[in-house]
Amino acid sequence: MTIKDTLLVRADHKCELCGATDTLEVAPVGPTSDDSAEQSILLCATCRDPENAGEHHWRCLSDSMWTPVPAVQVMAWRQLNALRDEAWARELADMLYLDDETLEWAKAGAVSADDDVLKHVDSNGALLSAGDTVVLIKDLNVKGANFTAKRGTPVRNISLDLNNEKHIEGRVEGQQIVILTEFVKKK
């Protein structure tokens, strides 16, 4: 029996991450896979190409992360951590429990963040993430909306400007506005 045959039986002829049934192939789970069934998973074409899968495709991990198969847990952990800017992925990653050995395996093969990635920090130097809640520390005149956002106003579920580390976006008084990070503190 080949490794693919073993994985097809284990996975019930479905992708072990999303459940798709076509274009299934064996994928070793590195960084030092011995190409055994225990260190490999069965993936569809979409899951084999995570760059082009799109963030909504990965919502399937809310089911597959609960598998008892360590290799699948490792891949779910890695993908959820790659999507940590998404609130739903961060929540799932926080719920996912891996035993120490499996967690070490997951971290060993995780793609490390580049130093070039923008880091958004508040006025106190706290790292901001998409989905965080911040509080305004200064009254801000909102141009084009004819109102002043008052100091102490909470801004929930912020999004980060991926091109400018000093800008975040959030909704204040029903208006989506751009806010400078120097005028907020993380709640």
N, C-alpha and C positions, 0 to 999 in steps of 0.2 A: 504494500500500500504506500503510495507516494505521500509527501507532505501535503500536497494540494488535496488529495483524497481525504486525508485525516482532517484537514481544516474544513472541507466541505461538509463532512459529517458533523464536526463540532459546531459549525455555524449554521447548520440546516440550509445549506446552499444559498446563504445571504451574506452581504457585506457585514462584517462584524461591527462596523461603526454606524452605518445608516440604514441597513436592511435592504439595499438594492439587490437585485438578483442577476443583473447582466454584467458582463466584462469583469468577472471576478478573477483576481490574481493574488498570489502569495506575496506578502510584503514582510521582509525581515524587520524586526523592531530592534534597532541599534541601541547603543553605539557598537556593541561587540556581539552581535547576534551570531549564534552558531548554526543558523538556518534550520533549526529544529522546529517542530510544530509548537512547542512551548514558547519559543522566542520569535514567532511569526504570527501574522494575522491575515485574514482574507479580506481584501479591499476591492471596491468597485473603482472604475476609472475616475470618478469625481473625487473620492476620498484619497486616491493616490496622488492627486494634483491639488493640494490644499490652497495654493495661491489663486487658483481659478474657481474654487468651489463656491465662494461667496459666504459671507457670515451666516446667512439664514439657513444654509445647508447644514451647518454645524449644530443647529438646535436638536438634531437627532441624538446628540451626545447625552441629552437628559435621560434617555433610555439606556443607551449602550454603556454608560459609565458605571452602571450597577452590576455589570457582568462579574462572575467569579474568575474570569480568565485574566491573569496578571498582564499579559501582553496587550490586551484590549484596554485595560485600565490605564496602562502607561500611555498609550496613544491618545486616549480621551483626556488625560491629565495634561499632556503636552499641548493639544489643540485648544483646550479651554484656557490654558495659561497664555497661549499666543493671542487669544481674543479677549484678554482681561480688560480692555478698554470698553467692552460691551457689558452693560450691567447684568444681563441674563447670564453671560458666560462667567462673570465674576461670582455670581451667586452659586452657580453649579460647581465651580471650582472650589468654593468654600465648603460645599456639602460633601464633596468627594473625599472619601477616606481611603488611603493606601497604607498597607503595612510598611514598616521601615525599609525592608529590602526592595519592595516594589517602588516606593517613593525615591529611593536612591537610584534605581534603574531609570525612572522617569526623568529625574534631574540630570543624570549623566548624559542623556541624549538630547536634552532640550536645547533649542537654539537660544544662545545668550543674546541679550539686547545689545545693540550697537551703541557706542558712545555718541554717535551722531544723532540718535533719536532725541527729539525735543522732550524736555522735561518741564512740565508746568508746575510752578510752585506758588503758594500763596504769599501773603505779606510777611508771614512768620517763617517761611522756608519749608512748609509742609508740602509734600508731593501731592498734587491733585490728579485724580483719575476721572474718566468719563463716568457720569452717574453720581458723583459726589454732591453733597450739599455744602454750599458756602454761605457766608454772611457778609454783607457789604459793611465796610469799616468807615465809609465816608459817603456823604450825600453826593449823588452823581446826577448831573443834568443829562437827560437822554435826548440826544439830538434827533430831530424829526418826529418825535413822539409827544412833545410838549408836556413832559412831566419830569419830576425829579424822583429818582429812586433813593429812598431815605436810608440812612445809616441803620444797620440792624436788620435790614430786610433779608430774609433767607431766600436763596436761589437754589432750588432743588433740581436734581438730575441734570447737571451741567454737561456740556459737550466741549471737547477740546479742539482748538484750531490746530490742525496738523501742520500748518505752515508757519505759525507764529507762537512761540512759547509764552508770550505775554498776553495772549488773548484766549478767553473762554467765552462760551455762549450759554445763555440761560434765559428763562422766562421771568419777567418782572411785570406785574400788573397786566398780565395777558399779552405782553409784547416780547418777542424774541429779540434780545439785545446782545451786543458784544461788550464784554467787560474786561478791563485790564486786571491781570492777576494781582497787581500791587494794591488794589483796592478791595480785596476779599481775604477772608480767613476761613479755613476749613472748619466745618462744624463737627 
